[in-house]
């Protein structure tokens, strides 16, 4: 699949610029196995790069301008490299303008270049196509002009570019897009940015994403409210246990002991965060010994917490998880991402995938009148140069 995308991108580049690209870059989307809504609560996350990518082709053009073509959108734009970039109504270009601003702000100089890109990451499905766009573009310019930017700084500059566009994301998406390794998940400490890779040998199971094909408008307001509720919960915990300055240092019993001092919502949010931080550590332990069944159980527990205590699920996502939970061949499922729509991530026994997909597609259509989208994913490498085989 990716080879087809690479050849398509190279062919388009050759036809457009009548030359061979100097650098080909592959930049992946990402999934998050477990650890949801705790990146802003000093927790751990457990993402991985996947085999859905954006492919970029680059060449220097010996001018003071950059010409960038989005093949899939049948759109292009041109900018003067040394000028400050301003946002435009053409949203996809802003992510790349943001990267160019980051380069300038950090003292890196580039010359004119040509770039085309194409993608097989489903847009709007929660697989972080924007992080792949920022990090792949920056990685390519780093290689083309030998800027010597470290991988961690590519991720951080990609995150800043997204902030400039107006999306106040955490570091997880860009970090996993850059630092991913095939068949490995990354445990990221969101407080220190320290990270470690853990084996993700799912052996007898396949990773399948079921896209609910809905996006409820509650997300933005609810996200901000959840952050406020978590801040309030932590301040109450710290007032009663002065040694605790982070949910990371808090035990479940301590939250339970303060139930009467918190509103019902603040209590539920705080309890979820403390449990979810612990689940990430348990998930790593399960992966390290190859116990995928335990990992799946933790995923079910996370969904229950996101639905009941954190209240960021929706009828469609709950239906998808509750339906597959009845299937013996599905050992784990949960909503993935911010909630109120998007995908569920599922571990399904190999050989049983089609049966589950067909059954769920029909039931979902009957229940909501919505077509279910399905993505098979494998854990792949982070952003890298394409080397022709």
C-alpha positions in Angstrom: 0.0 0.0 0.0 2.7 2.5 1.0 4.9 1.5 -2.1 1.9 2.5 -4.3 1.7 5.8 -2.5 5.5 6.4 -2.9 5.4 5.7 -6.6 2.4 7.9 -7.1 4.1 10.8 -5.3 7.4 10.4 -7.2 5.5 10.2 -10.6 3.6 13.3 -9.8 6.8 15.2 -8.8 8.5 14.1 -12.0 5.5 15.3 -14.1 5.2 18.6 -12.3 8.8 19.7 -12.0 10.4 17.6 -14.9 13.1 16.4 -12.5 13.9 13.7 -9.9 13.2 14.4 -6.2 16.3 14.6 -4.0 14.6 13.4 -0.8 11.6 11.1 -0.2 10.2 11.2 3.3 7.6 8.9 4.9 5.8 10.3 7.9 3.2 8.2 9.8 0.0 8.8 11.7 -0.3 7.3 15.2 -2.6 5.4 17.5 -2.6 5.5 21.3 -2.9 2.1 22.9 -3.8 3.4 26.4 -3.4 6.6 28.4 -6.2 9.0 27.3 -6.8 12.5 28.7 -3.8 12.2 30.9 -1.2 14.0 28.8 -2.3 17.3 30.5 -2.4 15.7 33.9 1.3 14.8 34.1 0.6 11.2 33.2 2.1 8.7 30.8 0.8 7.8 27.3 1.4 4.8 25.2 1.3 5.7 21.5 2.8 4.1 18.4 3.4 5.1 14.8 1.4 3.2 12.3 1.7 2.1 8.7 -0.6 4.8 7.4 1.6 7.6 6.1 2.1 10.9 4.3 4.8 10.7 1.5 6.7 13.8 0.7 9.1 14.5 -2.3 11.6 17.4 -2.1 14.2 19.1 -4.3 16.1 22.4 -4.0 15.0 24.9 -6.7 17.7 27.5 -6.5 15.3 30.4 -5.8 14.0 32.3 -2.9 10.6 30.6 -3.1 9.0 27.3 -2.1 6.3 25.7 -4.2 4.3 23.1 -2.3 1.7 20.8 -3.9 -1.0 18.7 -2.1 -1.7 15.9 -4.6 -4.9 14.6 -2.9 -6.4 18.1 -2.5 -5.5 19.1 -6.1 -4.1 22.3 -4.5 -0.8 24.2 -4.2 0.7 27.3 -2.8 3.9 29.3 -3.2 5.7 31.4 -0.6 8.8 33.5 -0.3 11.1 31.6 2.1 12.6 34.5 4.0 9.3 36.3 4.8 7.3 35.8 8.0 4.3 33.5 7.3 0.8 34.6 8.0 -2.3 32.4 8.4 -4.7 32.1 5.5 -8.2 30.8 4.9 -6.6 27.7 3.2 -6.2 25.8 6.4 -3.9 22.9 5.2 -1.3 25.4 4.1 -1.1 26.9 7.6 0.4 23.8 9.1 3.3 24.1 6.7 3.6 27.9 7.1 3.8 27.3 10.8 6.8 25.0 10.3 8.5 27.6 8.2 7.9 30.1 10.9 9.4 27.7 13.5 12.5 27.3 11.4 13.0 31.0 11.1 12.3 31.6 14.8 14.9 29.0 15.8 17.6 30.5 13.5 17.5 27.9 10.7 17.8 29.1 7.1 16.6 27.3 4.1 16.6 28.1 0.4 13.9 27.7 -2.2 12.5 24.2 -2.7 9.8 22.2 -4.4 7.7 19.8 -2.5 4.7 17.5 -3.3 3.0 15.2 -0.9 0.2 12.6 -0.8 -1.4 10.6 2.1 -3.2 7.4 3.0 -3.9 8.6 6.6 -7.7 9.0 6.9 -8.3 12.7 7.7 -10.5 13.4 10.7 -10.3 9.9 12.1 -8.1 10.8 15.1 -4.9 9.3 13.6 -3.0 12.6 13.7 -2.6 13.4 10.0 -1.7 17.0 11.0 1.3 15.9 13.1 2.5 13.7 10.3 2.2 16.7 7.9 4.2 19.0 10.2 6.8 16.5 11.2 7.3 15.0 7.7 7.7 18.4 6.2 10.2 19.6 8.8 12.1 16.3 8.6 12.4 16.6 4.9 13.7 20.2 5.1 16.1 19.1 7.8 17.5 16.4 5.4 17.4 18.6 2.3 19.4 21.4 3.8 21.4 19.4 6.4 20.0 21.5 9.3 21.0 19.0 12.0 17.8 19.4 14.0 17.5 16.6 16.6 14.4 14.3 16.3 13.0 15.5 19.7 13.3 19.1 18.4 11.5 18.1 15.2 8.6 16.9 17.4 8.6 20.0 19.6 8.8 22.4 16.6 5.9 20.5 15.0 3.9 20.9 18.1 4.6 24.7 18.2 3.5 24.9 14.5 0.2 23.3 15.4 -0.2 25.7 18.3 0.3 28.6 15.8 -2.5 27.2 13.7 -4.7 27.4 16.8 -4.8 23.8 18.1 -3.4 23.6 21.6 -2.3 20.0 21.4 0.0 18.0 23.7 3.3 16.5 22.5 2.0 12.9 22.0 1.1 13.1 18.3 4.3 14.7 17.0 6.4 12.6 19.4 5.0 9.3 18.2 5.1 10.4 14.5 8.9 11.1 14.8 10.1 8.6 17.4 8.0 5.5 16.5 9.6 2.1 15.9 8.2 -0.9 14.1 6.4 -3.3 16.6 7.2 -1.0 19.5 5.0 1.3 21.6 6.4 4.4 23.2 5.8 5.1 26.9 6.1 8.9 27.1 6.4 10.7 30.4 4.3 13.8 29.7 6.0 15.7 32.6 9.6 15.2 31.6 9.4 14.0 27.9 11.5 11.0 28.9 10.5 8.0 26.9 11.1 4.3 26.5 10.1 1.7 23.9 8.3 -1.5 24.8 7.7 -4.5 22.6 4.3 -4.6 21.0 4.1 -8.2 19.8 0.4 -8.8 19.3 1.2 -12.1 17.6 -2.2 -13.8 17.6 -4.2 -10.5 17.4 -4.8 -7.8 14.9 -5.3 -4.1 15.5 -8.4 -2.8 13.9 -9.9 0.7 14.2 -13.7 1.2 13.8 -14.4 4.8 12.8 -17.8 5.8 14.2 -18.0 8.4 11.4 -19.4 11.0 13.8 -17.9 14.1 15.4 -20.1 15.7 18.1 -19.7 19.4 18.6 -19.4 19.0 22.4 -15.7 18.2 22.1 -14.1 21.6 22.4 -16.1 22.9 25.3 -16.1 19.6 27.2 -12.3 19.3 26.8 -11.7 22.7 28.4 -14.2 21.9 31.2 -12.4 18.5 31.9 -9.1 20.4 32.3 -10.7 22.8 34.7 -12.3 20.0 36.7 -8.9 18.1 36.9 -7.2 21.3 38.1 -9.8 21.7 40.8 -9.5 18.1 41.9 -5.7 18.3 42.1 -5.9 21.5 44.2 -8.3 19.8 46.7 -6.0 16.8 46.9 -2.9 19.0 47.4 -4.7 21.0 50.2 -5.4 17.7 52.1 -2.2 15.9 51.2 0.5 18.7 50.8 3.1 16.2 49.6 1.1 15.6 46.4 1.7 18.1 43.7 0.6 15.9 40.7 -1.9 13.2 40.0 1.2 11.1 39.3 1.9 11.0 43.0 -1.7 10.3 44.1 -3.2 7.0 45.1 -6.7 5.9 44.5 -7.5 5.6 48.2 -6.6 9.3 48.7 -9.1 10.4 46.0 -11.7 8.1 47.6 -11.1 9.7 51.0 -11.9 13.1 49.6 -15.2 12.3 47.9 -17.2 14.5 50.3 -14.9 17.4 49.7 -15.4 17.4 45.9 -18.3 17.9 43.6 -19.5 14.7 42.0 -17.9 15.6 38.6 -14.6 16.7 40.0 -14.4 13.4 42.1 -15.2 11.3 39.0 -12.6 13.1 36.8 -9.9 12.8 39.5 -10.6 9.1 40.1 -10.4 8.4 36.3 -7.0 10.2 36.0 -5.4 8.4 38.9 -6.7 5.0 37.6 -5.6 5.7 34.0 -2.1 6.7 35.0 -1.8 3.3 36.8 -3.3 1.5 33.8 -0.5 2.7 31.5 2.1 1.2 33.7 0.2 -2.1 34.0 -0.1 -2.1 30.2 3.6 -1.8 29.8 4.1 -4.7 32.2 1.7 -6.8 30.3 3.4 -6.1 27.0 6.8 -6.9 28.4 5.7 -10.4 29.3 3.6 -10.8 26.1 0.3 -10.9 28.0 -2.0 -9.4 25.4 -5.2 -10.6 27.1 -4.4 -8.5 30.2 -3.7 -5.5 27.9 -7.1 -6.0 26.3 -8.8 -6.1 29.7 -7.1 -2.8 30.6 -8.4 -1.3 27.3 -12.0 -2.3 28.2 -11.5 -0.7 31.7 -10.2 2.5 30.1 -13.3 2.8 28.0 -15.5 2.2 31.0 -13.7 5.0 32.8 -13.9 7.4 29.8 -17.6 6.7 29.4 -18.8 6.7 33.0 -16.3 8.8 35.0 -14.7 11.1 32.5 -17.9 11.3 30.4 -16.3 11.9 27.0 -17.9 9.0 25.1 -21.1 9.1 23.1 -23.9 6.6 22.2 -22.1 5.6 19.0 -18.7 4.8 20.6 -20.4 3.0 23.6 -22.4 0.9 21.1 -19.2 -0.1 19.2 -17.3 -1.1 22.3 -20.3 -2.8 24.1 -21.1 -4.8 20.9 -17.6 -6.2 20.4 -17.3 -6.9 24.1 -19.7 -9.8 23.6 -17.5 -11.4 20.9 -15.0 -14.0 22.3 -12.6 -13.1 19.5 -12.3 -9.4 20.7 -10.1 -9.2 23.8 -9.9 -5.4 24.1 -11.7 -2.3 22.8 -12.0 1.4 23.8 -12.6 4.8 22.3 -9.3 6.4 21.2 -8.6 10.1 21.3 -10.5 13.0 22.8 -13.9 11.4 22.6 -17.4 12.4 21.4 -16.7 10.6 18.1 -13.8 9.3 16.1 -12.5 5.7 16.4 -12.4 2.8 18.7 -9.2 0.7 18.8 -9.7 -3.1 19.0 -7.6 -6.2 19.5 -9.2 -9.0 17.5 -8.0 -12.6 17.2 -6.4 -13.3 13.8 -8.7 -15.1 11.5 -11.8 -13.7 13.1 -11.5 -10.1 11.8 -13.9 -10.4 8.9 -16.6 -12.0 10.9 -16.4 -9.2 13.5 -16.2 -6.4 10.9 -19.2 -7.7 8.9 -21.4 -8.2 12.0 -20.5 -4.8 13.5 -21.0 -3.0 10.2 -24.6 -4.3 9.9 -25.5 -3.7 13.5 -24.1 -0.2 13.5 -26.0 0.7 10.3 -29.2 -0.7 11.8 -28.7 1.2 15.1 -27.6 4.6 13.8 -28.1 4.7 10.0 -24.4 5.5 9.7 -21.8 3.7 7.6 -18.9 2.3 9.7 -15.4 2.9 8.4 -12.8 0.3 9.2 -9.0 0.6 9.2 -6.5 -2.2 9.7 -3.3 -0.9 11.2 0.1 -2.2 12.0 2.7 -0.5 14.2 5.4 1.0 12.0 8.5 3.2 12.0 8.5 6.9 12.7 9.3 9.6 10.2 12.2 8.5 8.0 13.8 8.8 4.6 12.5 6.4 2.0 15.2 4.2 0.6 14.2 2.5 -2.7 14.5 -1.3 -2.4 
